[in-house]
Amino acid sequence: MAKVLQCRDVGMNCGFVTQADTEEEILQHAAAHARMAHNMPEMPVEVMTAVRAAICETRSPHYSLLAEK
């Protein structure tokens, strides 16, 4: 299953959503987003902890409902 992170689930008033295959990729996307959108050159430990806790599993964007039939 793919992983997904919504910035608002970390407590920000932000519509950013990222999806990737691994937690590491999500963390990279989140760090880049935090730098560009929230002026965080580095994510504080508390934010990183909140990001890790907010990552959810979801079906891959390539998942086909036909695969279930």
C-alpha positions as CSV (number, residue, x, y, z in Angstrom):
1,M,0.0,0.0,0.0
2,A,1.1,3.6,-0.7
3,K,1.5,6.2,2.1
4,V,-0.2,9.5,2.2
5,L,0.3,12.7,4.3
6,Q,-1.9,15.7,4.6
7,C,-0.3,18.8,6.0
8,R,-3.5,19.7,7.9
9,D,-3.2,16.4,9.8
10,V,0.0,17.9,11.3
11,G,-1.9,20.9,12.6
12,M,-1.3,23.3,9.7
13,N,-4.0,25.3,7.9
14,C,-2.7,24.0,4.6
15,G,-4.1,21.8,1.7
16,F,-0.8,20.1,0.8
17,V,-1.1,16.4,0.3
18,T,1.7,14.0,-0.8
19,Q,1.6,10.3,-1.6
20,A,4.5,7.9,-2.0
21,D,5.5,4.3,-1.7
22,T,7.6,4.6,1.4
23,E,7.7,6.6,4.6
24,E,11.2,7.9,3.7
25,E,9.8,9.4,0.5
26,I,6.9,11.0,2.4
27,L,9.4,12.5,4.8
28,Q,11.5,14.0,2.0
29,H,8.4,15.5,0.4
30,A,7.3,16.9,3.7
31,A,10.7,18.4,4.4
32,A,10.8,20.1,1.0
33,H,7.2,21.4,1.5
34,A,8.0,22.7,5.0
35,R,11.0,24.6,3.6
36,M,9.1,26.2,0.7
37,A,5.6,26.7,2.1
38,H,6.1,27.2,5.8
39,N,9.6,28.8,6.0
40,M,11.1,25.9,8.0
41,P,14.7,25.4,6.9
42,E,14.7,22.2,9.1
43,M,11.7,20.5,10.6
44,P,11.8,20.6,14.5
45,V,11.7,17.3,16.2
46,E,8.1,17.9,17.4
47,V,7.0,18.5,13.8
48,M,8.8,15.5,12.5
49,T,7.1,13.4,15.2
50,A,3.7,14.8,14.2
51,V,4.5,14.1,10.5
52,R,5.4,10.5,11.2
53,A,2.2,10.1,13.2
54,A,0.1,11.6,10.5
55,I,1.3,9.3,7.7
56,C,-1.5,6.9,6.7
57,E,-1.7,4.0,4.3
58,T,-3.8,4.2,1.2
59,R,-4.3,2.3,-2.0
60,S,-1.7,3.0,-4.6
61,P,-2.8,5.6,-7.2
62,H,-2.3,2.7,-9.7
63,Y,-4.7,0.4,-7.9
64,S,-7.5,-0.8,-10.1
65,L,-10.9,-1.7,-8.9
66,L,-11.0,-4.3,-11.6
67,A,-8.2,-6.2,-9.7
68,E,-10.8,-7.0,-7.0
69,K,-13.1,-8.8,-9.4
